[in-house]
Amino acid sequence: MAKALDAIDVAVLAGGLGTRLATTVPGLPKALAPVATRPFVEYLLDWLGAQGATRIVFLLGHRAEQLETHLANHPRAGIAFETSIEPKPLGTGGALGFARAKLRSDPVLVVNGDTFVDADLAPMVAAHRSSGSPATLLAVEVADAARYGRLDIAGGRLQAFVEKDANFKGPAAINAGVYLLSQSLLDKIAAQGPGSLERDVFATLPPATLGVHRDRTARFVDIGTPESWQSAASIVAKAAT
């Protein structure tokens, strides 16, 4: 039986400086930050492999050699690893543009190397293929959205990104950092050069262009701050059981 990511290339954005986490896990890129007994990236690879990923391109920059060494020393049966190393910080959009020639499937799945979500991607892939949208974003529900930007969603389309508001209280749909991007949009991203995928690409699309697949049960965690890194073990451990 075909799995969600059969014949879909995966791009992992893992080139950030990780400045907020640097004092907590010094000397490591965020993707290699230890969570429970393993580097964070191993949980991400478990999730991608279980959903049928066979080709993963890591988009690297800061401390790229450490992640390349880790991947070389920890191969995965049935999964081919490739890397694209940006010559200078290009932003998430710029990193995708720089790696454009290595991203061959239509669509391409893009994930962040410092976030984890235990969503089943099969419904998202099906929704993307039927929508005709150049991109589909995964939205998840969190109990306290104060530290995240929120999403204004209507009719399965993104109406607007709502800026982070520390005064906001309660649950909301947030961007899980998981995207399906068409080849045509990847061409546009490559033509734009350096910049942010969210601010400089998604925000410039015509209103209600970006598709949204909403998962109300998936567990989500990022390790971008010392506090969220410390809480990550409980999420990834549950996902592994």
C-alpha positions as CSV (number, residue, x, y, z in Angstrom):
1,M,0.0,0.0,0.0
2,A,1.3,3.4,-0.9
3,K,2.2,5.7,1.9
4,A,1.8,9.5,2.2
5,L,5.3,10.5,1.1
6,D,5.8,7.9,-1.6
7,A,7.6,9.7,-4.5
8,I,7.6,13.1,-2.6
9,D,10.9,14.7,-1.9
10,V,11.3,16.1,1.6
11,A,13.3,19.3,2.3
12,V,14.3,19.8,5.9
13,L,15.2,23.4,6.8
14,A,18.1,23.1,9.3
15,G,20.4,25.9,8.6
16,G,19.4,28.5,11.3
17,L,21.8,29.9,13.8
18,G,19.8,28.8,16.8
19,T,20.8,31.8,18.9
20,R,18.1,31.4,21.5
21,L,19.1,27.8,22.2
22,A,22.9,28.3,21.8
23,T,23.6,28.7,25.5
24,T,21.6,25.6,26.5
25,V,23.1,23.2,23.9
26,P,26.4,24.9,23.0
27,G,28.3,23.8,20.0
28,L,25.5,22.0,18.3
29,P,23.0,22.8,15.5
30,K,19.4,22.8,16.7
31,A,18.6,19.6,14.8
32,L,21.2,17.7,16.9
33,A,20.1,19.1,20.2
34,P,19.6,16.1,22.6
35,V,16.0,15.2,23.5
36,A,15.6,12.4,25.9
37,T,18.4,10.0,24.7
38,R,18.6,10.9,21.1
39,P,19.4,13.9,18.8
40,F,16.2,15.7,17.9
41,V,16.6,15.0,14.1
42,E,16.3,11.2,14.8
43,Y,12.7,11.7,15.9
44,L,12.0,13.7,12.8
45,L,13.4,11.0,10.7
46,D,11.4,8.3,12.5
47,W,8.2,10.3,11.6
48,L,9.2,10.9,8.0
49,G,10.3,7.3,7.4
50,A,7.1,5.9,8.9
51,Q,5.1,7.9,6.3
52,G,7.1,6.7,3.4
53,A,9.8,9.2,2.8
54,T,12.6,7.8,0.6
55,R,14.5,11.0,-0.3
56,I,15.3,13.8,2.1
57,V,17.3,16.9,1.3
58,F,18.7,18.8,4.3
59,L,19.1,22.5,3.7
60,L,22.1,23.4,5.9
61,G,24.1,26.4,6.9
62,H,25.3,27.0,10.4
63,R,27.4,24.0,11.7
64,A,26.5,22.1,8.5
65,E,29.4,19.7,8.8
66,Q,28.1,18.3,12.1
67,L,24.8,17.3,10.7
68,E,26.4,15.9,7.5
69,T,28.6,13.7,9.7
70,H,25.7,12.6,11.8
71,L,23.7,11.6,8.7
72,A,26.6,9.7,7.3
73,N,27.1,7.8,10.5
74,H,23.4,7.0,10.9
75,P,22.0,5.9,7.6
76,R,18.4,4.8,7.2
77,A,17.3,1.8,5.2
78,G,15.3,2.9,2.2
79,I,16.0,6.7,2.7
80,A,18.5,8.6,0.6
81,F,20.0,11.7,2.3
82,E,21.3,14.7,0.4
83,T,22.4,18.1,1.6
84,S,22.4,21.6,0.2
85,I,24.7,24.0,2.1
86,E,24.0,27.7,1.7
87,P,27.1,29.9,1.3
88,K,25.7,32.5,3.7
89,P,22.4,33.0,5.6
90,L,19.7,33.2,2.9
91,G,16.5,32.8,5.0
92,T,14.1,29.9,4.7
93,G,12.9,31.0,1.3
94,G,16.5,31.6,0.1
95,A,17.6,28.2,1.3
96,L,14.8,26.6,-0.7
97,G,15.7,28.6,-3.8
98,F,19.4,27.7,-3.4
99,A,18.4,24.0,-3.3
100,R,15.9,24.3,-6.1
101,A,17.7,21.9,-8.5
102,K,17.6,19.1,-5.9
103,L,13.9,19.3,-5.2
104,R,12.4,17.3,-8.1
105,S,9.0,15.9,-7.1
106,D,5.7,17.7,-7.4
107,P,4.8,18.6,-4.7
108,V,7.8,18.8,-2.3
109,L,7.2,18.5,1.4
110,V,9.0,21.2,3.5
111,V,9.6,20.8,7.2
112,N,11.5,22.6,9.9
113,G,14.5,20.8,11.5
114,D,13.6,22.2,14.9
115,T,9.9,21.3,15.1
116,F,8.0,18.0,15.5
117,V,4.4,17.2,14.8
118,D,3.0,13.7,14.9
119,A,0.4,14.3,12.2
120,D,-0.6,11.8,9.7
121,L,0.3,13.5,6.4
122,A,-1.9,11.3,4.1
123,P,-5.0,13.6,4.4
124,M,-2.9,16.7,3.9
125,V,-1.3,15.2,0.7
126,A,-4.8,14.3,-0.6
127,A,-6.2,17.7,0.2
128,H,-3.3,19.4,-1.6
129,R,-3.6,17.3,-4.7
130,S,-7.3,18.0,-5.0
131,S,-7.2,21.7,-4.1
132,G,-5.2,23.1,-7.0
133,S,-3.4,25.4,-4.6
134,P,0.3,26.1,-5.2
135,A,1.0,25.4,-1.5
136,T,-0.7,23.8,1.5
137,L,0.2,24.5,5.1
138,L,-0.4,22.2,8.0
139,A,-2.2,23.9,10.9
140,V,-2.4,22.4,14.4
141,E,-4.2,23.4,17.5
142,V,-2.3,24.5,20.6
143,A,-3.8,25.1,24.1
144,D,-1.9,28.4,24.6
145,A,-1.1,30.3,21.4
146,A,0.5,33.3,23.1
147,R,4.0,32.5,21.9
148,Y,3.0,31.8,18.4
149,G,1.6,33.6,15.4
150,R,-2.0,32.5,14.8
151,L,-3.8,31.7,11.5
152,D,-7.0,33.2,10.2
153,I,-8.6,30.3,8.2
154,A,-11.8,30.1,6.2
155,G,-13.0,27.6,3.7
156,G,-9.7,25.6,3.9
157,R,-7.7,28.6,2.8
158,L,-5.4,30.9,4.7
159,Q,-6.9,34.4,5.0
160,A,-4.1,35.9,7.0
161,F,-1.2,35.3,9.3
162,V,-1.9,37.0,12.7
163,E,1.2,38.3,14.5
164,K,2.3,36.8,17.8
165,D,0.6,38.5,20.7
166,A,1.8,37.8,24.2
167,N,-1.5,39.1,25.6
168,F,-3.5,36.5,23.7
169,K,-5.0,33.8,25.9
170,G,-6.3,30.4,25.0
171,P,-6.2,27.9,22.2
172,A,-5.8,28.7,18.5
173,A,-4.7,27.2,15.2
174,I,-1.0,27.8,14.5
175,N,1.4,27.2,11.6
176,A,3.1,23.8,12.2
177,G,6.0,24.6,9.8
178,V,5.0,21.8,7.4
179,Y,4.3,22.7,3.8
180,L,3.6,21.1,0.5
181,L,4.9,23.3,-2.3
182,S,4.3,22.9,-6.0
183,Q,7.1,23.0,-8.6
184,S,5.7,26.3,-10.0
185,L,5.9,28.0,-6.5
186,L,9.4,26.6,-6.0
187,D,10.4,28.3,-9.3
188,K,9.0,31.6,-7.9
189,I,10.9,31.1,-4.7
190,A,14.2,30.5,-6.5
191,A,13.7,33.6,-8.6
192,Q,13.1,35.8,-5.5
193,G,16.4,35.1,-3.9
194,P,17.1,35.4,-0.2
195,G,14.2,35.9,2.2
196,S,11.6,34.3,4.5
197,L,9.3,31.7,3.2
198,E,6.5,33.0,5.3
199,R,7.0,36.7,5.1
200,D,8.4,37.1,1.6
201,V,6.7,34.3,-0.3
202,F,3.4,33.2,1.4
203,A,2.5,36.8,2.5
204,T,2.8,38.0,-1.2
205,L,0.4,35.4,-2.6
206,P,-3.0,36.6,-3.6
207,P,-5.6,36.4,-0.7
208,A,-7.0,32.9,0.0
209,T,-4.4,31.2,-2.3
210,L,-2.6,29.2,0.3
211,G,-4.4,26.0,1.2
212,V,-4.6,24.9,4.8
213,H,-5.0,21.4,6.2
214,R,-6.1,21.5,9.8
215,D,-5.2,18.7,12.2
216,R,-7.0,19.2,15.5
217,T,-5.3,16.2,17.3
218,A,-1.7,16.3,16.3
219,R,0.9,17.1,19.0
220,F,3.3,19.8,18.2
221,V,6.6,21.0,19.7
222,D,9.4,23.3,18.7
223,I,12.9,23.4,20.3
224,G,13.6,27.0,19.5
225,T,13.9,28.1,23.1
226,P,15.3,26.5,26.2
227,E,11.9,26.2,27.7
228,S,10.4,24.5,24.6
229,W,13.4,22.3,24.3
230,Q,13.0,21.0,27.8
231,S,9.3,20.1,27.2
232,A,10.0,18.3,23.9
233,A,10.9,14.9,25.4
234,S,7.3,14.4,26.6
235,I,5.9,15.0,23.1
236,V,8.4,12.9,21.1
237,A,8.3,10.1,23.6
238,K,4.5,9.8,23.3
239,A,4.7,9.9,19.5
240,A,7.2,7.0,19.6
241,T,4.8,4.8,21.7
